[in-house]
Amino acid sequence: MTETVTLSTRDLNYAQKLSFWRDYVCQTFVDLNCENAAKDSFEGEITSRDAGDMRYSNVWSRPQRVVRDKSRISRSNDDCFLVSMQLTGQGHVIQAGRTATLNPGEFALYDVTRPYSLIFEGDYQQLVLTLPRKTLLERFSEAESTTAVAVSGSHSATQLATTLFTQISTHLPQLDSFTVQKLQSDAVDLLVDALRMQTAATLPQQGQSQTLLTQRILRFIDANLGDTELRPETIAAAHGISERYLRKLFESRTLGVADYIWRRRLEHARLDLCNPNKAHISLASIAFDWAFKDPSHFSRAFKSAFGLSPREARRQAMH
């Protein structure tokens, strides 16, 4: 069962509220400073739940300014992205010379390895997600250049991602590890789709067409992961482009096209291994289902990607 931690300033005297809040914000997120909050009227509450390598933090507070500067970054080992999903009120996310003004239903991404500020001029509530850098960059290599960009709540992907992450956060204590893992994977994919849509909307026409083509290719890959004939040449042919151009589209991404295919296959295989409804299916069959022809190669690739063997992953999930 997932542990829920809730800390609030409600029962503290005024002299303690802000210092307590500063300490707990740093403990929940990263080393930060909270400024410009009136000591005699400040209130705040954070409820946090961890699920695997992600954290869900539901934050409510009175007006405040949160700052992460170079000095705090220099003494920190944190390496992740944060996503602020605005639930009530309004917030501003400032990073890399950009400012994202968030209204309910919108979200913005920011990078804890670079300075940023959060400004809240009135009472507000946010769901803040902590995402490992690798988890996001493998799906969306442009993440570092799209921080502090307000992602519109009018996108269907934004609405679905916000709803799904909110529901996961609410029901974490009742969900088994397999269900959480599957829902989180789907929710991160929706989050990335929303980021891509927002990015495409702000690019010049040429950039938009490349981004939209890349999105179609990524969806095509995910829909055909079990096909042993899924290779760069077949993907290029299916989209009427050359292999050279396909590889160019993946140049800015963390993984090239072939590595991306194998990584996504491994992620789906891990979900099958952790699924109690598939506990009777052999490791070799799951490997074959995701286009691995050699079980030994599958085991080596799986351990390299996730740090444990397929058998160990299944045993851990069943326990």
Secondary structure, 3 states (H helix, E strand, C coil): CCCEEEEECCCCCHHHHHHHHHHHHHHHCCCCEEECCCCCCCCEEEEEEEECCEEEEEEEECCEEEEECHHHHHCCCCCEEEEEEEEECCEEEEECCEEEEECCCCEEEEECCCCEEEEECCCEEEEEEEEEHHHHHCCCHHHHHCCCCCECCCCHHHHHHHHHHHHHHHHHHHCCHHHHHHHHHHHHHHHHHHHHHHHHHHCCHHHHHHHHHHHHHHHHHHHCCCCCCCCHHHHHHHCCCCHHHHHHHCCCCCCCHHHHHHHHHHHHHHHHHCCHHHCCCCHHHHHHHCCCCCHHHHHHHHHHHHCCCHHHHHHHHHC
